[in-house]
Amino acid sequence: MKLRDLLRPSPDPASAGDTEPGGLRAAARRAAGAAWRDPRVQDARAGLRERAQEWRSEVQSRADARLEQVIERRYGGQGTPPEAVSALLAQRRQAREAHAARLRARQALLALAETPEQRRVLTQVAQATPWAGGEAGEVRYTALLDQLAPSGSPEAEMGVHRALWTLAERRVLAVSPHGVVTACPLPSPLALPAPSERA
């Protein structure tokens, strides 16, 4: 063994990981994960998701209306369409109206937010609320904190705590003793005060 080989510093295993291809990929994944959890990125994603849902609903509604027109034209001169066709059209119309009602409920739920933090919380809860167009699921208090305040800084976490408890006090959200966060049913339009009573 030569003297210069002995004097050459051995590579540091911690720093070598970042220069290897696998280490670069891991660093890139960590950076992408951090960006993905950024509240501004989450807000943008939620906005895009809402617009995509509205667009899909609109396209489906137009396609169904067009289908109904074609069927009505087809059977217009020959009396009413067969019972099976009428039942299928009624079923599609009901499904479309139920989907539109869920989207309206989602928009009404999100409209109850008074701050950006409250909107982020409500967006996450709405995604797990079937009556607001989401898929059935469970939202845990700790998971919301991890998702909406990934840095773990006291300021970020306090903003999420404040948003959650303000919404709970207003009876927009309910928090179970086990830490499950759910959206409270929206008041029916009949239960809301008239505009003159609100003033």
C-alpha positions as CSV (number, residue, x, y, z in Angstrom):
1,M,0.0,0.0,0.0
2,K,1.3,3.4,-0.9
3,L,1.6,6.4,1.5
4,R,-0.7,8.6,-0.6
5,D,-3.5,6.0,-0.4
6,L,-3.2,6.1,3.4
7,L,-3.4,9.9,3.5
8,R,-6.4,10.1,1.1
9,P,-9.5,10.7,3.2
10,S,-12.0,7.9,3.1
11,P,-15.4,8.8,1.6
12,D,-18.0,9.8,4.1
13,P,-20.9,7.3,3.8
14,A,-23.5,10.0,4.7
15,S,-22.3,12.4,1.9
16,A,-21.7,9.5,-0.6
17,G,-25.4,8.6,-0.5
18,D,-26.4,12.0,-2.1
19,T,-23.9,11.7,-4.9
20,E,-24.9,8.2,-6.0
21,P,-27.8,7.8,-8.4
22,G,-30.0,6.3,-5.7
23,G,-29.1,9.1,-3.3
24,L,-30.0,11.7,-5.8
25,R,-33.3,10.0,-6.4
26,A,-34.0,10.0,-2.7
27,A,-33.1,13.7,-2.4
28,A,-35.4,14.5,-5.3
29,R,-38.2,12.5,-3.8
30,R,-37.8,14.3,-0.5
31,A,-37.8,17.7,-2.3
32,A,-40.9,16.7,-4.3
33,G,-42.7,15.5,-1.2
34,A,-42.0,18.7,0.6
35,A,-43.3,20.7,-2.4
36,W,-46.3,18.5,-2.6
37,R,-47.2,19.2,1.0
38,D,-46.8,22.9,0.6
39,P,-50.1,24.6,1.5
40,R,-50.1,26.7,-1.7
41,V,-49.6,23.5,-3.8
42,Q,-52.4,21.8,-1.9
43,D,-54.7,24.8,-2.5
44,A,-53.9,24.8,-6.3
45,R,-54.5,21.0,-6.4
46,A,-57.8,21.4,-4.7
47,G,-58.9,24.2,-7.0
48,L,-57.9,22.1,-10.1
49,R,-59.8,19.1,-8.7
50,E,-62.9,21.2,-8.1
51,R,-62.8,22.6,-11.6
52,A,-62.3,19.1,-13.1
53,Q,-65.3,17.8,-11.2
54,E,-67.4,20.7,-12.4
55,W,-66.3,20.2,-16.0
56,R,-67.0,16.5,-15.9
57,S,-70.4,17.1,-14.4
58,E,-71.1,19.7,-17.1
59,V,-70.0,17.4,-19.9
60,Q,-72.0,14.5,-18.5
61,S,-75.1,16.7,-18.2
62,R,-74.8,17.9,-21.8
63,A,-74.2,14.3,-23.1
64,D,-77.3,13.1,-21.2
65,A,-79.4,15.9,-22.4
66,R,-78.3,15.2,-26.0
67,L,-79.1,11.5,-25.5
68,E,-82.6,12.4,-24.3
69,Q,-83.2,14.6,-27.3
70,V,-82.1,11.9,-29.7
71,I,-84.4,9.3,-28.0
72,E,-87.3,11.8,-27.9
73,R,-86.8,12.5,-31.6
74,R,-86.6,8.9,-32.4
75,Y,-89.9,8.1,-30.7
76,G,-91.5,11.5,-31.2
77,G,-93.6,10.4,-34.2
78,Q,-94.3,6.9,-32.9
79,G,-95.7,7.7,-29.5
80,T,-93.8,7.3,-26.2
81,P,-90.5,5.4,-25.9
82,P,-90.6,1.8,-24.5
83,E,-91.0,1.6,-20.7
84,A,-87.4,0.3,-20.3
85,V,-86.0,3.3,-22.2
86,S,-88.1,5.7,-20.1
87,A,-86.9,4.0,-16.9
88,L,-83.3,4.2,-18.0
89,L,-83.6,7.9,-18.8
90,A,-85.3,8.6,-15.5
91,Q,-82.5,6.7,-13.7
92,R,-79.8,8.7,-15.5
93,R,-81.6,11.9,-14.7
94,Q,-81.8,11.1,-11.0
95,A,-78.1,10.1,-10.9
96,R,-77.2,13.4,-12.6
97,E,-79.3,15.4,-10.2
98,A,-77.9,13.6,-7.2
99,H,-74.4,14.3,-8.4
100,A,-75.1,17.9,-9.0
101,A,-76.6,18.2,-5.5
102,R,-73.4,16.7,-4.0
103,L,-71.3,19.2,-5.9
104,R,-73.5,22.1,-4.7
105,A,-73.2,20.7,-1.1
106,R,-69.4,20.6,-1.5
107,Q,-69.4,24.2,-2.7
108,A,-71.7,25.3,0.2
109,L,-69.4,23.5,2.7
110,L,-66.3,25.1,1.3
111,A,-68.0,28.5,1.3
112,L,-68.2,28.3,5.1
113,A,-64.5,28.8,5.3
114,E,-63.4,32.3,6.5
115,T,-59.6,31.8,6.2
116,P,-57.3,29.9,3.9
117,E,-56.5,27.4,6.8
118,Q,-60.2,26.8,7.3
119,R,-60.6,26.2,3.5
120,R,-57.7,23.7,3.5
121,V,-59.2,21.8,6.5
122,L,-62.7,21.8,4.8
123,T,-61.2,20.6,1.5
124,Q,-59.6,17.6,3.2
125,V,-62.8,16.7,5.1
126,A,-65.0,17.1,2.0
127,Q,-62.8,14.6,0.2
128,A,-63.9,12.0,2.8
129,T,-67.6,13.1,2.9
130,P,-69.9,11.3,0.5
131,W,-72.7,13.9,0.7
132,A,-70.2,16.5,-0.4
133,G,-69.0,14.5,-3.4
134,G,-66.1,12.8,-1.6
135,E,-65.4,9.1,-1.1
136,A,-66.4,7.5,2.2
137,G,-63.4,7.7,4.5
138,E,-62.1,8.8,7.9
139,V,-60.2,12.0,8.6
140,R,-58.2,11.9,11.7
141,Y,-57.1,15.1,13.6
142,T,-53.5,14.0,13.7
143,A,-53.5,13.2,10.0
144,L,-54.8,16.7,9.2
145,L,-52.0,18.2,11.3
146,D,-49.4,16.1,9.5
147,Q,-50.9,16.9,6.1
148,L,-51.6,20.6,6.5
149,A,-48.6,21.5,8.7
150,P,-45.9,19.1,7.5
151,S,-43.1,21.3,8.8
152,G,-44.2,20.6,12.3
153,S,-43.5,24.3,13.2
154,P,-45.6,25.6,16.1
155,E,-47.0,28.5,14.0
156,A,-48.2,26.2,11.2
157,E,-49.7,23.7,13.6
158,M,-51.4,26.5,15.6
159,G,-53.0,27.7,12.4
160,V,-54.5,24.3,11.7
161,H,-55.6,23.9,15.4
162,R,-57.3,27.3,15.3
163,A,-59.0,26.5,12.0
164,L,-60.3,23.1,13.2
165,W,-61.6,24.4,16.5
166,T,-63.2,27.6,15.0
167,L,-65.1,25.4,12.5
168,A,-66.1,23.0,15.4
169,E,-67.4,25.9,17.5
170,R,-69.4,27.1,14.5
171,R,-70.8,23.5,14.1
172,V,-69.4,23.2,10.6
173,L,-67.2,20.3,11.8
174,A,-67.4,17.7,14.6
175,V,-64.4,16.2,16.3
176,S,-65.0,12.9,18.1
177,P,-63.2,11.9,21.3
178,H,-61.2,9.5,19.2
179,G,-59.9,12.3,17.0
180,V,-62.1,11.7,13.9
181,V,-63.1,14.9,12.1
182,T,-66.4,14.9,10.2
183,A,-68.5,17.5,8.4
184,C,-71.8,18.4,10.1
185,P,-74.8,18.3,7.8
186,L,-75.6,21.6,6.2
187,P,-78.7,23.5,7.3
188,S,-81.5,23.1,4.9
189,P,-82.4,26.3,2.9
190,L,-85.7,26.4,4.8
191,A,-83.8,26.6,8.1
192,L,-81.7,29.6,7.1
193,P,-83.0,33.0,8.1
194,A,-84.5,35.3,5.4
195,P,-82.2,38.1,4.2
196,S,-84.2,40.7,6.1
197,E,-83.7,38.7,9.4
198,R,-79.9,38.5,8.8
199,A,-79.5,42.3,8.6
